[in-house]
Amino acid sequence: MKNEPQTLFISPKQTLRDIFLLSLGSILCAIAINGILIPHQFVTGGVTGVALLINKFVPLELGWIYLFLNIPLFAAAWMAVGRRFFFYSVFGTLSITLSLLFVHLPIQLEDKMLNALLGGVILGVGAGLALRSSGSQGGADILSVMLLKRLSISIGSTILFINVSVLLLISIFYSIEAVLYTLIVVFVGSKITQIVVTGLSQRKSVMIISRQWEQISEEILKDIHRGVTIIRGAGGYTKSEGNILYVVVTLMELGEMKQIISALDPDAFVVISDTLEVINYRIGNQPHW
């Protein structure tokens, strides 16, 4: 069966939200790059790092270099992710290009370590806000979304890998000190990006082994309104058979679930695990791209 073409604009409210997130994210990234990275001779990874390297030798505005380097990536975004992501990523790339050209806010901190940490935080928040929209700012963001959709590799891991790889290639043009400070920027930025993108949409999978499994299951269904899967199991040592409950909840619902379990069976064996991606119409947190 042929897939229906992706809707470009879900609603006017969603469109305004996406434009706002992309614009704000671009401004924050420009503040970090123009206000911290360039004045302190720091670099960064990905396409931005390559643009900074070219800017070191070519008398061309950084924003234009970034735009030109992103053009080949748009074809990949169109084919691998979708039309909506493509068009919003074009807007995001143009937005950060203009921000790099016109947003210059010097940040005066004497300690280089603090500059590296602050630069990573601002870059991470800016990139994360852009990825919370229906698009991206281009560059490594496009590749990270492609790998998340195709291989379920987390955005933070992909961005960190790409950034470090590019940084190693261009480190011969910068001092060891600048490279080490840049590693701090890259690491902090990738972690902050992952936090902003995931946010409170993170899901937790919970496995519960309890003699009171029936009551616990009923309370979860009644109070939290989440589905419960009952799995037959047996103890490896005792050989006694029993039921195991498997539930997926949001981060906000986890506390209430633990209270329910503790009240009904303080001796219950509970395993709580992080999830990367959950696909379901009710509890799913699959990518919106």
C-alpha positions in Angstrom: 0.0 0.0 0.0 1.3 3.4 -0.9 2.0 5.7 2.0 0.1 9.0 2.2 2.2 12.1 1.8 3.2 13.7 5.1 1.2 16.8 6.1 3.4 19.8 6.0 1.6 22.0 8.5 -0.4 20.3 11.3 -2.1 23.5 12.6 -1.4 27.3 12.8 -0.7 26.9 16.5 1.9 24.1 15.8 3.4 26.1 13.0 3.9 29.2 15.2 5.4 27.0 17.9 7.8 25.4 15.5 8.9 28.8 14.1 9.4 30.2 17.7 11.5 27.2 18.8 13.7 27.2 15.8 14.2 31.0 16.0 14.9 31.0 19.7 17.2 28.0 19.4 19.2 29.7 16.6 19.6 32.9 18.6 20.9 30.9 21.6 23.4 29.0 19.4 24.6 32.3 17.9 25.1 33.8 21.3 27.2 30.8 22.3 29.3 30.8 19.1 29.8 34.5 18.6 30.0 35.4 22.3 32.0 32.5 23.7 33.5 30.1 21.2 35.0 32.5 18.7 36.4 35.1 21.3 38.0 32.3 23.4 39.3 30.3 20.4 37.2 27.3 21.2 35.9 25.1 18.4 32.9 22.7 18.3 32.1 19.6 16.3 29.8 18.8 13.4 29.2 21.2 10.6 29.6 24.2 12.8 33.1 23.0 13.7 34.0 22.7 10.0 32.5 26.1 9.3 34.7 27.6 12.1 37.8 25.9 10.7 37.0 27.3 7.2 36.3 30.7 8.7 39.8 30.7 10.2 41.4 30.7 6.7 38.7 32.1 4.4 37.5 35.7 4.8 33.8 34.8 4.6 31.1 35.3 7.2 30.6 32.2 9.4 26.8 32.2 8.7 27.3 31.9 5.0 29.8 29.1 5.3 27.4 27.2 7.6 24.6 27.6 5.0 26.7 26.4 2.1 27.9 23.3 4.0 24.3 22.3 4.8 23.0 22.3 1.3 24.0 18.7 0.5 22.4 17.5 3.8 18.9 18.7 2.8 18.6 16.0 0.2 19.2 13.4 2.9 16.6 15.1 5.1 14.0 15.0 2.3 14.5 11.3 1.5 15.2 9.8 5.0 12.9 11.8 7.3 10.1 13.6 5.5 8.9 16.7 3.8 7.9 18.5 7.0 11.3 18.0 8.6 12.9 19.1 5.3 11.1 22.4 5.1 11.4 23.2 8.8 15.1 22.4 8.7 15.6 24.8 5.7 13.9 27.5 7.9 16.1 26.5 10.9 19.3 26.7 8.8 18.4 30.1 7.4 17.5 31.2 10.9 20.8 30.2 12.5 22.6 31.7 9.4 21.0 35.1 10.0 21.5 34.8 13.8 25.3 34.1 13.3 25.4 37.2 11.0 23.6 39.6 13.3 23.5 38.3 16.9 26.7 39.3 18.7 26.4 39.3 22.5 29.8 39.2 24.2 29.9 37.2 27.4 32.7 38.3 29.8 33.9 35.5 32.1 37.5 35.3 33.2 37.7 31.6 33.9 38.1 29.6 30.6 36.5 26.5 32.2 33.4 28.5 33.1 33.3 29.8 29.5 33.5 26.2 28.2 30.7 25.0 30.5 28.4 28.0 29.8 29.1 27.7 26.0 28.1 24.0 26.1 24.9 24.7 28.1 23.8 27.5 25.8 24.6 25.5 22.7 22.8 22.4 24.1 19.7 24.4 25.0 19.6 26.1 21.6 20.0 22.8 19.7 17.5 21.0 21.9 14.8 23.7 21.4 15.3 23.5 17.7 14.9 19.7 17.8 11.7 20.0 19.9 10.2 21.6 16.8 9.3 19.8 13.6 12.7 20.5 12.1 16.3 21.2 13.0 19.1 23.6 12.5 20.7 21.4 9.9 24.2 19.9 10.1 24.7 17.1 12.6 21.1 17.5 13.8 19.8 16.1 10.4 22.1 13.0 10.7 21.1 12.5 14.4 17.4 12.5 13.5 18.0 10.1 10.6 19.8 7.6 12.9 17.1 8.0 15.6 14.3 7.2 13.1 16.2 4.4 11.3 18.3 2.8 14.0 16.9 4.2 17.3 20.2 5.7 18.2 19.7 8.5 20.7 20.2 12.0 19.5 22.7 12.9 22.2 24.9 9.9 21.4 25.0 10.7 17.7 25.7 14.4 18.2 28.5 13.5 20.7 30.1 11.0 18.3 29.9 13.3 15.2 31.2 16.3 17.2 34.2 14.4 18.6 35.0 12.8 15.3 35.1 16.2 13.5 37.0 17.7 16.4 39.7 15.1 16.1 40.1 15.9 12.4 40.5 19.6 12.9 42.5 19.5 16.1 45.8 19.9 14.2 44.9 23.5 13.5 44.3 24.4 17.2 46.2 24.2 20.4 45.8 21.2 22.7 44.4 23.5 25.4 41.7 24.8 23.0 40.8 21.3 21.9 40.4 20.1 25.5 38.2 23.0 26.4 36.2 22.3 23.3 35.7 18.7 24.4 34.0 20.1 27.4 31.8 22.3 25.2 30.9 19.3 23.0 30.2 16.9 25.9 28.1 19.3 27.9 26.2 20.5 24.8 25.3 16.9 23.7 24.0 16.0 27.2 22.0 19.2 27.5 20.5 18.6 24.0 19.4 15.1 25.0 17.8 16.5 28.2 15.9 19.3 26.4 14.7 17.0 23.6 13.6 14.2 25.9 12.4 16.4 28.7 9.4 15.0 30.6 8.4 12.9 27.6 10.8 10.2 28.8 9.1 6.8 29.5 10.0 4.3 32.1 9.4 0.5 31.8 8.6 -1.2 35.1 8.6 -4.9 36.0 6.9 -5.9 39.2 7.1 -9.3 40.9 4.7 -9.5 43.8 2.3 -11.9 45.5 -0.2 -9.0 45.4 0.1 -8.7 41.6 -3.7 -8.7 41.1 -4.4 -5.8 43.4 -1.4 -3.8 42.1 -2.6 -4.4 38.5 -6.1 -3.2 39.4 -4.8 0.0 41.1 -2.6 0.9 38.1 -5.5 0.5 35.7 -7.8 2.5 37.9 -5.6 5.3 39.2 -2.9 5.7 36.6 -4.9 4.5 33.6 -2.0 2.6 32.0 -2.2 -0.8 30.5 -0.6 -3.7 32.3 0.9 -6.8 30.7 0.8 -10.0 32.8 3.7 -12.4 32.2 3.8 -15.9 33.5 7.1 -16.7 35.3 8.8 -19.0 37.8 11.5 -18.5 40.4 14.9 -19.9 39.4 15.6 -21.1 43.0 12.1 -21.8 44.5 10.6 -23.0 41.2 7.3 -21.4 42.4 5.2 -20.0 39.6 3.8 -16.5 39.6 2.8 -13.5 37.5 5.1 -10.6 36.5 3.6 -7.2 35.7 5.1 -5.2 32.9 4.0 -1.5 32.7 5.3 1.6 30.7 4.6 4.9 32.4 5.7 8.5 32.0 8.3 10.1 34.2 5.5 12.1 36.0 3.5 8.9 36.7 6.4 6.9 38.1 6.2 8.4 41.7 2.5 7.5 42.0 3.1 3.9 40.8 5.8 3.4 43.4 3.5 4.6 46.1 0.8 2.1 44.9 3.3 -0.8 45.0 4.7 0.2 48.4 1.3 0.5 50.0 0.1 -2.9 48.7 3.3 -4.9 49.0 6.4 -3.3 50.6 8.4 -6.5 49.8 7.6 -6.4 46.0 10.6 -6.8 43.7 10.5 -3.9 41.2 12.8 -3.1 38.3 12.6 0.3 36.7 14.4 0.9 33.4 14.9 3.9 31.0 13.4 3.6 27.5 14.8 5.2 24.4 11.6 5.2 22.4 8.1 3.9 22.9 5.7 3.5 19.9 2.1 3.5 20.8 -0.8 5.8 20.2 -1.4 6.4 24.0 1.9 6.1 25.8 4.3 6.5 22.8 7.0 9.1 22.7 8.2 8.4 19.2 9.8 11.2 17.2 7.4 13.9 15.9 9.4 14.4 12.7 
